[in-house]
Amino acid sequence: MSRQTLRDAHAHVIGYIDTDARGVQTARDSHLHLLGRYEPQHDVTRDAHARLVGSGNQLAALIAGAAGR
């Protein structure tokens, strides 16, 4: 599994995107709380409650939205 760290303009960590061996990506906030998953097989993003967010990879938007709270 690989982890990408996302930072704001002040270099503060706002979240993480983990990618597993199957290519499924998981978004987490800066406290490692689950925000959502991107399923490349279906090309959809789902939130932490498995509700459809949209087509394509929307994980950065989920993290940015959580950081803005």
C-alpha positions, 0 to 999 in steps of 0.5 A: 500500500502506498500513501500520498500526503496532501498539504495546504498552502502552509504545508499543514497536512489536510489528508491522505490518499492510500492506494492498495494493490488493486488500485482502490484508493481511500481518502482520510482526513488529517486525523486518519478518519475515513472520508471515502473510496475511489473504485477504479473498476467502476470509476466511481467515488463513494463517501464513508457511508458508501453513498455515491459521490460521483463518477471519476476520482473525487477524493481530493474534493472530499479531503478539501471539503473536510479540511474546510470545516 
